[in-house]
Amino acid sequence: MNKTRMSRVGEEIKKELSLILQRGLKDPRVGFVTVTDVEVSSDLQLAKVFVSIFGSEEQRKESLVGLAKAKGYLRTEIGKRVKLRHIPDFVFKLDESIDYGSKIESILREISTEGEKQE
């Protein structure tokens, strides 16, 4: 399939999933979840949904379990909002790039303050 179409479908699913998670999902296990990326397979059968979850490790696990349980509801809502012949199956993956970036930033800040102290 055309890469441009795959990326457009992924972006549309990302936008609609973000709105649904923000307003429509009532599961108390799902905390503050942000959809960071959606990768759609070439045959539109599978979509990897990368999410960033704010909270402790236990809260992240609970949120992922809640998202997995709400997969059917999310597919139904996406089917109503995005005009596709077949709605892909969602696989939720934790995106740890934001945590990694903040860790690198704190290390760099620590190094710069140590350098200022030595001068």
N, CA, C and O atoms as a printed pandas DataFrame, in Angstrom:
     atom_number atom_name residue_name chain_id  residue_number  x_coord  y_coord  z_coord
0              1         N          MET        A               1    0.831   -1.176    0.000
1              2        CA          MET        A               1    0.000    0.000    0.000
2              3         C          MET        A               1    0.878    1.242    0.000
3              4         O          MET        A               1    2.035    1.209    0.420
4              5         N          ASN        A               2    0.318    2.307   -0.467
5              6        CA          ASN        A               2    1.016    3.571   -0.555
6              7         C          ASN        A               2    1.392    4.077    0.845
7              8         O          ASN        A               2    0.551    4.133    1.742
8              9         N          LYS        A               3    2.665    4.442    1.013
9             10        CA          LYS        A               3    3.157    4.913    2.323
10            11         C          LYS        A               3    2.435    6.182    2.766
11            12         O          LYS        A               3    2.182    6.370    3.956
12            13         N          THR        A               4    2.108    7.044    1.823
13            14        CA          THR        A               4    1.426    8.284    2.155
14            15         C          THR        A               4    0.050    7.994    2.737
15            16         O          THR        A               4   -0.354    8.616    3.720
16            17         N          ARG        A               5   -0.667    7.060    2.140
17            18        CA          ARG        A               5   -1.999    6.712    2.642
18            19         C          ARG        A               5   -1.896    6.067    4.020
19            20         O          ARG        A               5   -2.707    6.350    4.902
20            21         N          MET        A               6   -0.908    5.207    4.207
21            22        CA          MET        A               6   -0.728    4.565    5.511
22            23         C          MET        A               6   -0.477    5.605    6.594
23            24         O          MET        A               6   -1.033    5.511    7.689
24            25         N          SER        A               7    0.354    6.588    6.295
25            26        CA          SER        A               7    0.648    7.620    7.298
26            27         C          SER        A               7   -0.569    8.507    7.549
27            28         O          SER        A               7   -0.804    8.927    8.682
28            29         N          ARG        A               8   -1.349    8.799    6.497
29            30        CA          ARG        A               8   -2.564    9.599    6.679
30            31         C          ARG        A               8   -3.588    8.869    7.528
31            32         O          ARG        A               8   -4.215    9.465    8.404
32            33         N          VAL        A               9   -3.759    7.578    7.269
33            34        CA          VAL        A               9   -4.698    6.777    8.066
34            35         C          VAL        A               9   -4.216    6.718    9.513
35            36         O          VAL        A               9   -5.017    6.837   10.440
36            37         N          GLY        A              10   -2.914    6.535    9.710
37            38        CA          GLY        A              10   -2.352    6.504   11.055
38            39         C          GLY        A              10   -2.569    7.803   11.808
39            40         O          GLY        A              10   -2.917    7.792   12.989
40            41         N          GLU        A              11   -2.366    8.923   11.127
41            42        CA          GLU        A              11   -2.564   10.230   11.760
42            43         C          GLU        A              11   -4.030   10.472   12.095
43            44         O          GLU        A              11   -4.344   11.045   13.138
44            45         N          GLU        A              12   -4.924   10.039   11.216
45            46        CA          GLU        A              12   -6.352   10.210   11.478
46            47         C          GLU        A              12   -6.792    9.365   12.674
47            48         O          GLU        A              12   -7.560    9.828   13.518
48            49         N          ILE        A              13   -6.304    8.129   12.744
49            50        CA          ILE        A              13   -6.617    7.264   13.885
50            51         C          ILE        A              13   -6.036    7.856   15.163
51            52         O          ILE        A              13   -6.686    7.832   16.208
52            53         N          LYS        A              14   -4.827    8.384   15.090
53            54        CA          LYS        A              14   -4.188    9.004   16.254
54            55         C          LYS        A              14   -5.028   10.170   16.775
55            56         O          LYS        A              14   -5.256   10.285   17.980
56            57         N          LYS        A              15   -5.484   11.025   15.875
57            58        CA          LYS        A              15   -6.276   12.190   16.262
58            59         C          LYS        A              15   -7.584   11.765   16.920
59            60         O          LYS        A              15   -7.954   12.289   17.970
60            61         N          GLU        A              16   -8.281   10.816   16.302
61            62        CA          GLU        A              16   -9.575   10.392   16.839
62            63         C          GLU        A              16   -9.426    9.610   18.141
63            64         O          GLU        A              16  -10.238    9.770   19.052
64            65         N          LEU        A              17   -8.397    8.764   18.242
65            66        CA          LEU        A              17   -8.157    8.033   19.490
66            67         C          LEU        A              17   -7.861    8.995   20.634
67            68         O          LEU        A              17   -8.320    8.792   21.758
68            69         N          SER        A              18   -7.103   10.029   20.348
69            70        CA          SER        A              18   -6.794   11.022   21.378
70            71         C          SER        A              18   -8.070   11.667   21.905
71            72         O          SER        A              18   -8.233   11.847   23.112
72            73         N          LEU        A              19   -8.967   12.011   20.998
73            74        CA          LEU        A              19  -10.231   12.626   21.409
74            75         C          LEU        A              19  -11.085   11.655   22.215
75            76         O          LEU        A              19  -11.683   12.038   23.221
76            77         N          ILE        A              20  -11.142   10.412   21.781
77            78        CA          ILE        A              20  -11.951    9.413   22.487
78            79         C          ILE        A              20  -11.386    9.166   23.879
79            80         O          ILE        A              20  -12.140    9.090   24.849
80            81         N          LEU        A              21  -10.068    9.039   23.985
81            82        CA          LEU        A              21   -9.461    8.792   25.296
82            83         C          LEU        A              21   -9.627    9.989   26.219
83            84         O          LEU        A              21   -9.714    9.837   27.438
84            85         N          GLN        A              22   -9.670   11.160   25.641
85            86        CA          GLN        A              22   -9.817   12.372   26.431
86            87         C          GLN        A              22  -11.239   12.532   26.968
87            88         O          GLN        A              22  -11.433   12.929   28.117
88            89         N          ARG        A              23  -12.229   12.220   26.133
89            90        CA          ARG        A              23  -13.610   12.539   26.497
90            91         C          ARG        A              23  -14.523   11.329   26.655
91            92         O          ARG        A              23  -15.428   11.350   27.489
92            93         N          GLY        A              24  -14.305   10.277   25.873
93            94        CA          GLY        A              24  -15.307    9.222   25.797
94            95         C          GLY        A              24  -15.077    8.006   26.662
95            96         O          GLY        A              24  -16.032    7.285   26.952
96            97         N          LEU        A              25  -13.870    7.746   27.084
97            98        CA          LEU        A              25  -13.561    6.521   27.819
98            99         C          LEU        A              25  -13.791    6.755   29.308
99           100         O          LEU        A              25  -13.231    7.680   29.896
100          101         N          LYS        A              26  -14.620    5.908   29.907
101          102        CA          LYS        A              26  -14.998    6.089   31.311
102          103         C          LYS        A              26  -14.304    5.100   32.252
103          104         O          LYS        A              26  -14.636    5.053   33.436
104          105         N          ASP        A              27  -13.361    4.319   31.760
105          106        CA          ASP        A              27  -12.680    3.317   32.587
106          107         C          ASP        A              27  -11.785    4.015   33.609
107          108         O          ASP        A              27  -10.905    4.785   33.224
108          109         N          PRO        A              28  -11.993    3.761   34.913
109          110        CA          PRO        A              28  -11.178    4.443   35.924
110          111         C          PRO        A              28   -9.720    3.985   35.946
111          112         O          PRO        A              28   -8.863    4.679   36.494
112          113         N          ARG        A              29   -9.432    2.820   35.352
113          114        CA          ARG        A              29   -8.046    2.342   35.322
114          115         C          ARG        A              29   -7.188    3.170   34.381
115          116         O          ARG        A              29   -5.981    3.302   34.584
116          117         N          VAL        A              30   -7.810    3.725   33.358
117          118        CA          VAL        A              30   -7.070    4.499   32.362
118          119         C          VAL        A              30   -6.868    5.902   32.900
119          120         O          VAL        A              30   -7.816    6.673   33.049
120          121         N          GLY        A              31   -5.607    6.220   33.189
121          122        CA          GLY        A              31   -5.279    7.524   33.749
122          123         C          GLY        A              31   -5.038    8.555   32.665
123          124         O          GLY        A              31   -5.755    8.608   31.666
124          125         N          PHE        A              32   -4.026    9.369   32.873
125          126        CA          PHE        A              32   -3.673   10.418   31.922
126          127         C          PHE        A              32   -2.862    9.789   30.795
127          128         O          PHE        A              32   -1.661    9.561   30.944
128          129         N          VAL        A              33   -3.513    9.507   29.667
129          130        CA          VAL        A              33   -2.910    8.813   28.537
130          131         C          VAL        A              33   -2.823    9.757   27.357
131          132         O          VAL        A              33   -3.784   10.454   27.033
132          133         N          THR        A              34   -1.653    9.774   26.710
133          134        CA          THR        A              34   -1.450   10.567   25.504
134          135         C          THR        A              34   -1.029    9.629   24.380
135          136         O          THR        A              34   -0.101    8.837   24.538
136          137         N          VAL        A              35   -1.711    9.723   23.252
137          138        CA          VAL        A              35   -1.331    8.925   22.081
138          139         C          VAL        A              35   -0.204    9.663   21.377
139          140         O          VAL        A              35   -0.390   10.784   20.904
140          141         N          THR        A              36    0.979    9.029   21.305
141          142        CA          THR        A              36    2.130    9.696   20.705
142          143         C          THR        A              36    2.326    9.330   19.246
143          144         O          THR        A              36    2.830   10.141   18.469
144          145         N          ASP        A              37    1.934    8.113   18.857
145          146        CA          ASP        A              37    2.120    7.698   17.468
146          147         C          ASP        A              37    1.231    6.508   17.172
147          148         O          ASP        A              37    0.866    5.754   18.074
148          149         N          VAL        A              38    0.882    6.339   15.896
149          150        CA          VAL        A              38    0.146    5.167   15.425
150          151         C          VAL        A              38    0.829    4.685   14.162
151          152         O          VAL        A              38    0.963    5.431   13.192
152          153         N          GLU        A              39    1.262    3.428   14.179
153          154        CA          GLU        A              39    1.857    2.807   12.992
154          155         C          GLU        A              39    0.870    1.782   12.453
155          156         O          GLU        A              39    0.501    0.836   13.148
156          157         N          VAL        A              40    0.445    1.979   11.205
157          158        CA          VAL        A              40   -0.522    1.088   10.581
158          159         C          VAL        A              40    0.222    0.145    9.641
159          160         O          VAL        A              40    1.109    0.565    8.898
160          161         N          SER        A              41   -0.152   -1.148    9.682
161          162        CA          SER        A              41    0.483   -2.118    8.777
162          163         C          SER        A              41    0.040   -1.844    7.348
163          164         O          SER        A              41   -0.943   -1.138    7.121
164          165         N          SER        A              42    0.759   -2.398    6.397
165          166        CA          SER        A              42    0.495   -2.099    4.988
166          167         C          SER        A              42   -0.862   -2.615    4.516
167          168         O          SER        A              42   -1.425   -2.074    3.564
168          169         N          ASP        A              43   -1.398   -3.651    5.162
169          170        CA          ASP        A              43   -2.708   -4.170    4.773
170          171         C          ASP        A              43   -3.849   -3.635    5.653
171          172         O          ASP        A              43   -4.985   -4.096    5.541
172          173         N          LEU        A              44   -3.551   -2.678    6.514
173          174        CA          LEU        A              44   -4.518   -2.040    7.414
174          175         C          LEU        A              44   -5.206   -3.027    8.348
175          176         O          LEU        A              44   -6.333   -2.779    8.776
176          177         N          GLN        A              45   -4.557   -4.135    8.671
177          178        CA          GLN        A              45   -5.124   -5.110    9.590
178          179         C          GLN        A              45   -4.708   -4.845   11.036
179          180         O          GLN        A              45   -5.398   -5.262   11.966
180          181         N          LEU        A              46   -3.596   -4.162   11.227
181          182        CA          LEU        A              46   -3.041   -3.961   12.559
182          183         C          LEU        A              46   -2.532   -2.530   12.705
183          184         O          LEU        A              46   -1.937   -1.967   11.786
184          185         N          ALA        A              47   -2.777   -1.962   13.871
185          186        CA          ALA        A              47   -2.271   -0.623   14.170
186          187         C          ALA        A              47   -1.590   -0.667   15.527
187          188         O          ALA        A              47   -2.218   -1.002   16.531
188          189         N          LYS        A              48   -0.303   -0.328   15.559
189          190        CA          LYS        A              48    0.415   -0.215   16.821
190          191         C          LYS        A              48    0.189    1.201   17.337
191          192         O          LYS        A              48    0.544    2.179   16.679
192          193         N          VAL        A              49   -0.400    1.295   18.510
193          194        CA          VAL        A              49   -0.709    2.583   19.108
194          195         C          VAL        A              49    0.279    2.805   20.249
195          196         O          VAL        A              49    0.250    2.089   21.251
196          197         N          PHE        A              50    1.142    3.786   20.096
197          198        CA          PHE        A              50    2.132    4.109   21.120
198          199         C          PHE        A              50    1.539    5.173   22.040
199          200         O          PHE        A              50    1.128    6.243   21.591
200          201         N          VAL        A              51    1.504    4.859   23.331
201          202        CA          VAL        A              51    0.914    5.759   24.304
202          203         C          VAL        A              51    1.929    6.120   25.380
203          204         O          VAL        A              51    2.767    5.305   25.767
204          205         N          SER        A              52    1.835    7.338   25.844
205          206        CA          SER        A              52    2.629    7.803   26.969
206          207         C          SER        A              52    1.663    7.971   28.138
207          208         O          SER        A              52    0.636    8.638   28.017
208          209         N          ILE        A              53    2.005    7.357   29.273
209          210        CA          ILE        A              53    1.107    7.357   30.417
210          211         C          ILE        A              53    1.796    8.034   31.586
211          212         O          ILE        A              53    2.909    7.669   31.966
212          213         N          PHE        A              54    1.122    9.019   32.149
213          214        CA          PHE        A              54    1.648    9.741   33.295
214          215         C          PHE        A              54    1.298    8.991   34.573
215          216         O          PHE        A              54    0.143    8.621   34.784
216          217         N          GLY        A              55    2.293    8.768   35.422
217          218        CA          GLY        A              55    2.042    8.108   36.699
218          219         C          GLY        A              55    3.136    7.113   37.035
219          220         O          GLY        A              55    4.158    7.028   36.355
220          221         N          SER        A              56    2.896    6.362   38.102
221          222        CA          SER        A              56    3.867    5.363   38.545
222          223         C          SER        A              56    3.824    4.144   37.627
223          224         O          SER        A              56    2.983    4.046   36.733
224          225         N          GLU        A              57    4.741    3.229   37.866
225          226        CA          GLU        A              57    4.811    2.009   37.048
226          227         C          GLU        A              57    3.528    1.187   37.187
227          228         O          GLU        A              57    3.042    0.629   36.204
228          229         N          GLU        A              58    2.989    1.112   38.382
229          230        CA          GLU        A              58    1.748    0.367   38.607
230          231         C          GLU        A              58    0.570    1.015   37.877
231          232         O          GLU        A              58   -0.265    0.319   37.300
232          233         N          GLN        A              59    0.504    2.355   37.904
233          234        CA          GLN        A              59   -0.562    3.063   37.200
234          235         C          GLN        A              59   -0.445    2.866   35.690
235          236         O          GLN        A              59   -1.456    2.775   34.993
236          237         N          ARG        A              60    0.776    2.801   35.189
237          238        CA          ARG        A              60    0.986    2.561   33.757
238          239         C          ARG        A              60    0.474    1.183   33.357
239          240         O          ARG        A              60   -0.196    1.029   32.336
240          241         N          LYS        A              61    0.799    0.179   34.176
241          242        CA          LYS        A              61    0.334   -1.183   33.877
242          243         C          LYS        A              61   -1.183   -1.254   33.913
243          244         O          LYS        A              61   -1.795   -1.877   33.046
244          245         N          GLU        A              62   -1.794   -0.625   34.905
245          246        CA          GLU        A              62   -3.253   -0.614   35.009
246          247         C          GLU        A              62   -3.887    0.089   33.808
247          248         O          GLU        A              62   -4.910   -0.358   33.290
248          249         N          SER        A              63   -3.282    1.178   33.374
249          250        CA          SER        A              63   -3.808    1.903   32.216
250          251         C          SER        A              63   -3.711    1.064   30.948
251          252         O          SER        A              63   -4.632    1.066   30.131
252          253         N          LEU        A              64   -2.600    0.344   30.777
253          254        CA          LEU        A              64   -2.460   -0.524   29.605
254          255         C          LEU        A              64   -3.492   -1.651   29.630
255          256         O          LEU        A              64   -4.034   -2.017   28.587
256          257         N          VAL        A              65   -3.765   -2.204   30.817
257          258        CA          VAL        A              65   -4.793   -3.241   30.946
258          259         C          VAL        A              65   -6.161   -2.659   30.598
259          260         O          VAL        A              65   -6.944   -3.293   29.890
260          261         N          GLY        A              66   -6.449   -1.459   31.092
261          262        CA          GLY        A              66   -7.710   -0.796   30.780
262          263         C          GLY        A              66   -7.869   -0.502   29.297
263          264         O          GLY        A              66   -8.961   -0.640   28.745
264          265         N          LEU        A              67   -6.784   -0.098   28.655
265          266        CA          LEU        A              67   -6.833    0.155   27.212
266          267         C          LEU        A              67   -7.072   -1.133   26.436
267          268         O          LEU        A              67   -7.827   -1.150   25.464
268          269         N          ALA        A              68   -6.424   -2.213   26.871
269          270        CA          ALA        A              68   -6.613   -3.496   26.196
270          271         C          ALA        A              68   -8.064   -3.969   26.335
271          272         O          ALA        A              68   -8.625   -4.531   25.394
272          273         N          LYS        A              69   -8.667   -3.745   27.496
273          274        CA          LYS        A              69  -10.066   -4.140   27.703
274          275         C          LYS        A              69  -11.028   -3.276   26.888
275          276         O          LYS        A              69  -12.094   -3.746   26.489
276          277         N          ALA        A              70  -10.664   -2.029   26.640
277          278        CA          ALA        A              70  -11.527   -1.105   25.899
278          279         C          ALA        A              70  -11.283   -1.149   24.392
279          280         O          ALA        A              70  -11.819   -0.324   23.653
280          281         N          LYS        A              71  -10.485   -2.099   23.940
281          282        CA          LYS        A              71  -10.126   -2.162   22.520
282          283         C          LYS        A              71  -11.351   -2.253   21.610
283          284         O          LYS        A              71  -11.399   -1.585   20.577
284          285         N          GLY        A              72  -12.333   -3.063   21.977
285          286        CA          GLY        A              72  -13.543   -3.201   21.159
286          287         C          GLY        A              72  -14.320   -1.906   21.056
287          288         O          GLY        A              72  -14.765   -1.522   19.974
288          289         N          TYR        A              73  -14.481   -1.240   22.176
289          290        CA          TYR        A              73  -15.173    0.052   22.193
290          291         C          TYR        A              73  -14.430    1.070   21.328
291          292         O          TYR        A              73  -15.045    1.809   20.559
292          293         N          LEU        A              74  -13.101    1.102   21.462
293          294        CA          LEU        A              74  -12.305    2.058   20.692
294          295         C          LEU        A              74  -12.403    1.791   19.198
295          296         O          LEU        A              74  -12.499    2.725   18.402
296          297         N          ARG        A              75  -12.380    0.509   18.813
297          298        CA          ARG        A              75  -12.513    0.172   17.389
298          299         C          ARG        A              75  -13.876    0.598   16.856
299          300         O          ARG        A              75  -13.982    1.109   15.741
300          301         N          THR        A              76  -14.918    0.385   17.659
301          302        CA          THR        A              76  -16.267    0.783   17.243
302          303         C          THR        A              76  -16.351    2.288   17.044
303          304         O          THR        A              76  -16.909    2.757   16.052
304          305         N          GLU        A              77  -15.800    3.043   17.982
305          306        CA          GLU        A              77  -15.836    4.501   17.877
306          307         C          GLU        A              77  -15.011    4.993   16.690
307          308         O          GLU        A              77  -15.428    5.913   15.986
308          309         N          ILE        A              78  -13.853    4.395   16.465
309          310        CA          ILE        A              78  -13.035    4.777   15.304
310          311         C          ILE        A              78  -13.788    4.458   14.020
311          312         O          ILE        A              78  -13.737    5.229   13.062
312          313         N          GLY        A              79  -14.487    3.325   13.994
313          314        CA          GLY        A              79  -15.278    2.953   12.822
314          315         C          GLY        A              79  -16.366    3.963   12.509
315          316         O          GLY        A              79  -16.688    4.183   11.341
316          317         N          LYS        A              80  -16.936    4.581   13.536
317          318        CA          LYS        A              80  -17.962    5.600   13.314
318          319         C          LYS        A              80  -17.371    6.906   12.808
319          320         O          LYS        A              80  -18.021    7.639   12.063
320          321         N          ARG        A              81  -16.135    7.199   13.214
321          322        CA          ARG        A              81  -15.541    8.507   12.912
322          323         C          ARG        A              81  -14.647    8.520   11.678
323          324         O          ARG        A              81  -14.565    9.536   10.988
324          325         N          VAL        A              82  -13.975    7.406   11.390
325          326        CA          VAL        A              82  -13.046    7.342   10.258
326          327         C          VAL        A              82  -13.659    6.422    9.208
327          328         O          VAL        A              82  -14.037    5.289    9.509
328          329         N          LYS        A              83  -13.754    6.901    8.006
329          330        CA          LYS        A              83  -14.373    6.126    6.934
330          331         C          LYS        A              83  -13.359    5.159    6.325
331          332         O          LYS        A              83  -12.616    5.510    5.408
332          333         N          LEU        A              84  -13.344    3.941    6.853
333          334        CA          LEU        A              84  -12.488    2.879    6.334
334          335         C          LEU        A              84  -13.332    1.628    6.141
335          336         O          LEU        A              84  -14.307    1.412    6.860
336          337         N          ARG        A              85  -12.959    0.818    5.184
337          338        CA          ARG        A              85  -13.671   -0.437    4.957
338          339         C          ARG        A              85  -13.422   -1.415    6.103
339          340         O          ARG        A              85  -14.326   -2.137    6.525
340          341         N          HIS        A              86  -12.192   -1.430    6.596
341          342        CA          HIS        A              86  -11.824   -2.324    7.693
342          343         C          HIS        A              86  -11.056   -1.516    8.740
343          344         O          HIS        A              86  -10.082   -0.834    8.424
344          345         N          ILE        A              87  -11.506   -1.604    9.973
345          346        CA          ILE        A              87  -10.830   -0.903   11.068
346          347         C          ILE        A              87   -9.742   -1.832   11.601
347          348         O          ILE        A              87  -10.025   -2.986   11.923
348          349         N          PRO        A              88   -8.510   -1.352   11.699
349          350        CA          PRO        A              88   -7.425   -2.228   12.166
350          351         C          PRO        A              88   -7.574   -2.610   13.637
351          352         O          PRO        A              88   -8.210   -1.905   14.420
352          353         N          ASP        A              89   -6.975   -3.733   13.985
353          354        CA          ASP        A              89   -6.916   -4.173   15.372
354          355         C          ASP        A              89   -5.816   -3.378   16.066
355          356         O          ASP        A              89   -4.744   -3.168   15.498
356          357         N          PHE        A              90   -6.079   -2.938   17.288
357          358        CA          PHE        A              90   -5.128   -2.102   18.008
358          359         C          PHE        A              90   -4.245   -2.929   18.923
359          360         O          PHE        A              90   -4.707   -3.845   19.604
360          361         N          VAL        A              91   -2.967   -2.587   18.925
361          362        CA          VAL        A              91   -2.003   -3.128   19.887
362          363         C          VAL        A              91   -1.400   -1.921   20.589
363          364         O          VAL        A              91   -0.758   -1.079   19.963
364          365         N          PHE        A              92   -1.616   -1.849   21.898
365          366        CA          PHE        A              92   -1.133   -0.704   22.662
366          367         C          PHE        A              92    0.257   -0.993   23.197
367          368         O          PHE        A              92    0.494   -2.023   23.828
368          369         N          LYS        A              93    1.177   -0.062   22.934
369          370        CA          LYS        A              93    2.555   -0.176   23.399
370          371         C          LYS        A              93    2.912    1.086   24.172
371          372         O          LYS        A              93    2.514    2.193   23.810
372          373         N          LEU        A              94    3.665    0.895   25.236
373          374        CA          LEU        A              94    4.089    2.023   26.059
374          375         C          LEU        A              94    5.247    2.739   25.379
375          376         O          LEU        A              94    6.258    2.121   25.046
376          377         N          ASP        A              95    5.097    4.034   25.178
377          378        CA          ASP        A              95    6.147    4.858   24.578
378          379         C          ASP        A              95    6.949    5.502   25.698
379          380         O          ASP        A              95    6.446    6.378   26.402
380          381         N          GLU        A              96    8.165    5.081   25.862
381          382        CA          GLU        A              96    9.004    5.582   26.942
382          383         C          GLU        A              96    9.985    6.658   26.485
383          384         O          GLU        A              96   10.900    7.017   27.227
384          385         N          SER        A              97    9.804    7.170   25.281
385          386        CA          SER        A              97   10.739    8.165   24.756
386          387         C          SER        A              97   10.670    9.478   25.536
387          388         O          SER        A              97   11.686   10.158   25.681
388          389         N          ILE        A              98    9.493    9.843   26.038
389          390        CA          ILE        A              98    9.375   11.082   26.806
390          391         C          ILE        A              98   10.122   10.950   28.130
391          392         O          ILE        A              98   10.818   11.874   28.552
392          393         N          ASP        A              99    9.975    9.790   28.785
393          394        CA          ASP        A              99   10.710    9.542   30.029
394          395         C          ASP        A              99   12.216    9.541   29.780
395          396         O          ASP        A              99   12.988   10.088   30.567
396          397         N          TYR        A             100   12.619    8.921   28.676
397          398        CA          TYR        A             100   14.034    8.861   28.323
398          399         C          TYR        A             100   14.580   10.263   28.075
399          400         O          TYR        A             100   15.679   10.593   28.521
400          401         N          GLY        A             101   13.813   11.088   27.364
401          402        CA          GLY        A             101   14.232   12.459   27.085
402          403         C          GLY        A             101   14.370   13.293   28.346
403          404         O          GLY        A             101   15.315   14.070   28.481
404          405         N          SER        A             102   13.426   13.133   29.272
405          406        CA          SER        A             102   13.516   13.898   30.518
406          407         C          SER        A             102   14.684   13.420   31.372
407          408         O          SER        A             102   15.303   14.212   32.082
408          409         N          LYS        A             103   14.987   12.118   31.304
409          410        CA          LYS        A             103   16.142   11.591   32.042
410          411         C          LYS        A             103   17.443   12.174   31.483
411          412         O          LYS        A             103   18.320   12.575   32.248
412          413         N          ILE        A             104   17.568   12.223   30.171
413          414        CA          ILE        A             104   18.752   12.797   29.525
414          415         C          ILE        A             104   18.863   14.281   29.873
415          416         O          ILE        A             104   19.954   14.786   30.137
416          417         N          GLU        A             105   17.722   14.974   29.869
417          418        CA          GLU        A             105   17.733   16.401   30.187
418          419         C          GLU        A             105   18.196   16.646   31.622
419          420         O          GLU        A             105   18.954   17.581   31.879
420          421         N          SER        A             106   17.741   15.808   32.559
421          422        CA          SER        A             106   18.162   15.984   33.953
422          423         C          SER        A             106   19.652   15.681   34.122
423          424         O          SER        A             106   20.332   16.332   34.915
424          425         N          ILE        A             107   20.159   14.698   33.382
425          426        CA          ILE        A             107   21.593   14.392   33.437
426          427         C          ILE        A             107   22.402   15.562   32.893
427          428         O          ILE        A             107   23.422   15.929   33.475
428          429         N          LEU        A             108   21.967   16.146   31.798
429          430        CA          LEU        A             108   22.668   17.296   31.219
430          431         C          LEU        A             108   22.620   18.500   32.155
431          432         O          LEU        A             108   23.605   19.227   32.287
432          433         N          ARG        A             109   21.475   18.711   32.805
433          434        CA          ARG        A             109   21.371   19.799   33.766
434          435         C          ARG        A             109   22.334   19.583   34.937
435          436         O          ARG        A             109   22.981   20.521   35.404
436          437         N          GLU        A             110   22.418   18.347   35.398
437          438        CA          GLU        A             110   23.315   18.008   36.504
438          439         C          GLU        A             110   24.773   18.248   36.110
439          440         O          GLU        A             110   25.560   18.776   36.897
440          441         N          ILE        A             111   25.119   17.860   34.898
441          442        CA          ILE        A             111   26.492   18.065   34.415
442          443         C          ILE        A             111   26.800   19.556   34.319
443          444         O          ILE        A             111   27.891   19.987   34.694
444          445         N          SER        A             112   25.851   20.345   33.820
445          446        CA          SER        A             112   26.112   21.785   33.671
446          447         C          SER        A             112   26.235   22.471   35.028
447          448         O          SER        A             112   27.042   23.389   35.171
448          449         N          THR        A             113   25.458   22.052   36.028
449          450        CA          THR        A             113   25.596   22.661   37.360
450          451         C          THR        A             113   26.905   22.251   38.027
451          452         O          THR        A             113   27.496   23.041   38.763
452          453         N          GLU        A             114   27.362   21.033   37.780
453          454        CA          GLU        A             114   28.668   20.594   38.297
454          455         C          GLU        A             114   29.787   21.395   37.661
455          456         O          GLU        A             114   30.753   21.759   38.332
456          457         N          GLY        A             115   29.663   21.673   36.358
457          458        CA          GLY        A             115   30.665   22.459   35.662
458          459         C          GLY        A             115   30.733   23.884   36.187
459          460         O          GLY        A             115   31.818   24.455   36.299
460          461         N          GLU        A             116   29.583   24.460   36.507
461          462        CA          GLU        A             116   29.553   25.814   37.058
462          463         C          GLU        A             116   30.152   25.846   38.450
463          464         O          GLU        A             116   30.800   26.827   38.815
464          465         N          LYS        A             117   29.952   24.797   39.237
465          466        CA          LYS        A             117   30.499   24.731   40.594
466          467         C          LYS        A             117   32.039   24.636   40.569
467          468         O          LYS        A             117   32.717   25.192   41.433
468          469         N          GLN        A             118   32.571   23.931   39.577
469          470        CA          GLN        A             118   34.028   23.757   39.482
470          471         C          GLN        A             118   34.712   25.039   39.051
471          472         O          GLN        A             118   35.876   25.257   39.386
472          473         N          GLU        A             119   34.023   25.880   38.324
473          474        CA          GLU        A             119   34.605   27.133   37.864
474          475         C          GLU        A             119   34.607   28.098   38.978
475          476         O          GLU        A             119   35.058   29.231   38.813
